Amino acid sequence: DTGVSQDPRHKITKRGQNVTFRCDPISEHNRLYWYRQTLGQGPEFLTYFQNEAQLEKSRLLSDRFSAERPKGSFSTLEIQRTEQGDSAMYLCASSPHSSRGWTQYFGPGTRLLVL
Amino acid sequence: QQQVKQSPQSLIVQKGGISIINCAYENTAFDYFPWYQQFPGKGPALLIAIRPDVSEKKEGRFTISFNKSAKQFSLHIMDSQPGDSATYFCAAKKGDGSGNTGKLIFGQGTTLQVKP
């Protein structure tokens, strides 16, 4: 299967710890998005990469959050000094070049629980 | 500020019936309107999408109706099946232009239960 993959699928951590999530997009997709989804809500945009460049960050992305896409392939999302309010599903999506359409393909998500 | 409003929050339909979910948007700069289906513990999966230059798009049992003047669009699921039981999200994207990254703005979701 060549869909979007995310690792880990679940993460339980204690408040104050740092966590890092990984996303592997569909091969050759140059656009990559991170979203956060809390229970009973729709996904909310966090940040966007075009190749290795981070072109947009939501104000939801506090200074405790950082994302990278070092070689324009996989991406990581790190949360420092986690808080209970960070508990959510973190979704990654990828999309091909805009000339080939705007469909975003989502991964299975990483569910984070901060105790 | 909710840019995309979705209703109802939950919906129960008998097998074989029609499920209808509605969305309204405010920003006339939106130019792409997808619907996603999400099962528990899974990521959203694209069902069907429409652009505002057409009023209707049909794919199998799924139809999007689009009313540009009213800034509303809806998803119709014909002959609903128990396997359609899931959460459905409408979304919208701003048109191409300076600074537009293609991010999706999602509605709040509708939990559909199809009873056998």
Interface residues (C-beta under 8 A of the other chain):
Chain A: V4 R31 Y33 Y35 G40 Q41 G42 P43 E44 F45 Y48 Q50 L55 E56 L91 A93 S95 S98 W102 T103 Q104 Y105 F106 G107 P108 G109 R111
Chain B: Q6 Y32 P34 Y36 G41 K42 G43 P44 A45 L46 A49 F89 A91 K93 D96 G99 T101 G102 K103 L104 I105 F106 G107 Q108 G109
